[in-house]
Amino acid sequence: MIKKTLYFGNPAYLSLANGQLVIKLPEVEKQSNLPTVLKNSSITTLPIEDLGIIVLDNRQITLTHGLVTALMANCTVIISCDEHHLPFGLMLPMMSNTTFNERVRYQLEATLPLKKQLWQQTVKRKIENQAYLIGTRTSKSIAYMHVCADRVKSGDSDNQEALAAAYYWKNIFPDIPDFIRGQDGLPPNNLLNYGYSILRAVVARSLVISGLLPVMGIHHHNKYDAYCLADDIMEPYRPFVDQTVLDIMAKNEQIEELKKEIKRDLLSIPTVDVKIGGKRSPLMVAVAQTTASLAKCFSGESRKIAYPSFP
């Protein structure tokens, strides 16, 4: 089942009642002379179990603790945006799997050779997906990308990921020949940053559901990063965000500002179609298969992570 992504860009009162998210509008609630029937008609309710991600993008949004607890029990990700309206904070439950202790033990005991092999699979599929996107969206050759993918060794010791990335970012936006990928770079970096944040939340949520610790990566190990494993596992999924950004750029001349319509398209990333296990699947469902397969790799039941490709 695909969980819903909710975006709140205006002031709101969010609470819990009978297993439902209750949404009230402050401007309506503050009007004491307004008939109760009219106030009630402005209230929206949604089942908690249907929610996967909630994005909070306004300083005047109030949540009750009861609601936060219910969302965490459902493993619903809460994303908080900063003053620039970009995703800044991420809230997840500490555990959401009945065999959490066992799975975390397997994860912590994973050998270095295993982690290197898993990183090799990760980088190889990422480059293959990047190659597909260049080949279908530009007139540039993808031969070099395939060479990089074929040369990926255990642990990507030759750093083929970086070599492929240099070629990829130079060619994926033909109309921006001098494009440089960077967190604070010029557009469409703003779209990429936003999209990757949504993807990161989807992956982190799924890791917790699979009983894994997002902080313990197989490659990333920044001591300031609480989601190293999410940053690892999301790599082959990044090209699907890039595809969404290309689609947005094709229909919007102005991308300097993250307008409502652009955010709406970026928030649809969890529903983007991917191919995994030989079948077409929404990205959010595919990520669940990926993290479940990763847990099996840690436990010794499998040696291969299930990663997506383009349909």
Backbone hydrogen bonds, N-H to C=O, Kabsch-Sander energy under -0.5 kcal/mol:
donor,donor_aa,acceptor,acceptor_aa,energy
3,K,1,M,-0.6
4,K,50,D,-3.4
6,L,4,K,-0.5
6,L,53,I,-2.9
8,F,55,V,-2.7
9,G,7,Y,-0.6
12,A,60,Q,-1.3
13,Y,24,K,-2.9
14,L,12,A,-0.6
14,L,62,T,-3.5
15,S,13,Y,-0.5
15,S,22,V,-2.1
17,A,20,Q,-2.0
20,Q,17,A,-1.2
21,L,46,L,-3.8
22,V,15,S,-2.9
22,V,20,Q,-0.6
23,I,21,L,-0.5
23,I,44,T,-3.3
24,K,13,Y,-2.6
24,K,22,V,-0.6
28,V,25,L,-1.2
29,E,25,L,-2.4
30,K,26,P,-2.2
31,Q,28,V,-1.2
32,S,30,K,-1.3
34,L,31,Q,-1.4
38,L,35,P,-0.7
39,K,35,P,-1.8
40,N,36,T,-2.8
41,S,37,V,-1.2
42,S,38,L,-0.7
42,S,39,K,-1.1
43,I,40,N,-1.2
44,T,23,I,-2.1
46,L,21,L,-1.8
48,I,19,G,-2.0
50,D,47,P,-1.4
51,L,48,I,-1.9
52,G,4,K,-2.9
53,I,4,K,-1.9
54,I,77,V,-2.7
55,V,6,L,-3.3
56,L,54,I,-0.6
56,L,79,I,-3.4
57,D,8,F,-2.9
57,D,55,V,-0.6
61,I,58,N,-0.7
62,T,12,A,-2.6
64,T,14,L,-1.5
68,V,64,T,-2.0
69,T,65,H,-2.5
70,A,66,G,-1.9
71,L,67,L,-2.6
72,M,68,V,-2.4
73,A,69,T,-2.2
74,N,70,A,-1.3
75,C,72,M,-1.4
76,T,71,L,-3.2
77,V,52,G,-2.6
78,I,91,M,-1.7
79,I,54,I,-3.2
79,I,77,V,-0.6
80,S,78,I,-0.5
80,S,89,G,-2.0
81,C,56,L,-2.6
82,D,86,L,-2.4
85,H,82,D,-2.0
88,F,80,S,-3.2
89,G,80,S,-2.3
91,M,78,I,-2.1
96,S,208,V,-0.7
100,F,97,N,-1.5
103,R,99,T,-2.5
104,V,100,F,-2.6
105,R,101,N,-1.9
106,Y,102,E,-2.1
107,Q,103,R,-2.3
108,L,104,V,-2.8
109,E,105,R,-1.8
110,A,107,Q,-1.1
115,K,111,T,-2.2
116,K,112,L,-2.4
117,Q,113,P,-2.1
118,L,114,L,-2.4
119,W,115,K,-2.1
120,Q,116,K,-2.0
121,Q,117,Q,-2.0
122,T,118,L,-2.0
123,V,119,W,-2.7
124,K,120,Q,-2.3
125,R,121,Q,-2.2
126,K,122,T,-2.0
127,I,123,V,-2.5
128,E,124,K,-2.2
129,N,125,R,-2.4
130,Q,126,K,-2.3
131,A,127,I,-2.6
132,Y,128,E,-2.0
133,L,129,N,-1.8
134,I,130,Q,-2.3
135,G,131,A,-2.6
136,T,132,Y,-1.8
137,R,133,L,-1.9
138,T,134,I,-1.8
146,H,142,I,-1.9
147,V,143,A,-1.9
148,C,144,Y,-2.3
149,A,145,M,-2.4
150,D,146,H,-2.4
151,R,147,V,-1.3
152,V,149,A,-1.0
155,G,116,K,-2.4
156,D,153,K,-2.9
157,S,154,S,-0.7
159,N,156,D,-2.0
163,L,159,N,-1.5
164,A,160,Q,-2.8
165,A,161,E,-2.2
166,A,162,A,-2.1
167,Y,163,L,-1.4
168,Y,164,A,-2.8
169,W,165,A,-2.8
170,K,166,A,-1.0
171,N,167,Y,-1.0
171,N,168,Y,-0.9
172,I,168,Y,-2.4
176,I,173,F,-2.3
179,F,176,I,-1.8
185,G,182,G,-1.5
189,N,186,L,-1.9
192,L,188,P,-2.3
193,N,189,N,-2.8
194,Y,190,N,-1.8
195,G,191,L,-2.6
196,Y,192,L,-2.9
197,S,193,N,-1.7
198,I,194,Y,-1.8
199,L,195,G,-2.3
200,R,196,Y,-2.8
201,A,197,S,-1.9
202,V,198,I,-2.0
203,V,199,L,-2.5
204,A,200,R,-2.8
205,R,201,A,-2.4
206,S,202,V,-1.9
207,L,203,V,-2.3
208,V,204,A,-1.9
209,I,205,R,-2.1
210,S,206,S,-1.9
211,G,208,V,-1.7
212,L,207,L,-2.6
216,M,213,L,-1.3
217,G,215,V,-1.0
225,D,222,N,-2.0
226,A,224,Y,-0.6
228,C,225,D,-0.6
229,L,214,P,-3.1
230,A,214,P,-0.8
231,D,227,Y,-2.2
232,D,228,C,-1.6
233,I,229,L,-2.7
234,M,230,A,-1.9
235,E,232,D,-1.3
237,Y,234,M,-1.3
238,R,234,M,-1.0
238,R,235,E,-1.1
240,F,237,Y,-1.5
241,V,237,Y,-0.9
241,V,238,R,-1.0
242,D,238,R,-2.3
243,Q,239,P,-2.1
244,T,240,F,-1.5
245,V,241,V,-2.4
246,L,242,D,-2.4
247,D,243,Q,-2.1
248,I,244,T,-2.2
249,M,245,V,-2.6
250,A,246,L,-1.6
251,K,247,D,-0.7
251,K,248,I,-0.9
252,N,248,I,-0.8
255,I,253,E,-0.7
259,K,257,E,-1.9
263,K,259,K,-2.5
264,R,260,K,-2.2
265,D,261,E,-1.7
266,L,262,I,-2.2
267,L,263,K,-2.6
268,S,265,D,-0.9
269,I,266,L,-1.4
271,T,268,S,-2.0
272,V,269,I,-1.7
274,V,281,S,-3.0
275,K,309,S,-2.8
276,I,274,V,-0.5
276,I,279,K,-2.9
279,K,276,I,-1.5
281,S,274,V,-3.1
283,L,272,V,-2.1
284,M,270,P,-2.7
285,V,282,P,-0.5
286,A,282,P,-2.4
287,V,283,L,-2.7
288,A,284,M,-1.2
289,Q,285,V,-1.4
290,T,286,A,-2.3
291,T,287,V,-2.7
292,A,288,A,-1.9
293,S,289,Q,-2.1
294,L,290,T,-1.9
295,A,291,T,-2.1
296,K,292,A,-1.5
297,C,293,S,-1.7
298,F,294,L,-2.1
299,S,295,A,-1.7
300,G,296,K,-0.7
300,G,297,C,-0.6
301,E,296,K,-1.9
302,S,296,K,-1.4
307,Y,305,I,-0.9
309,S,275,K,-2.4
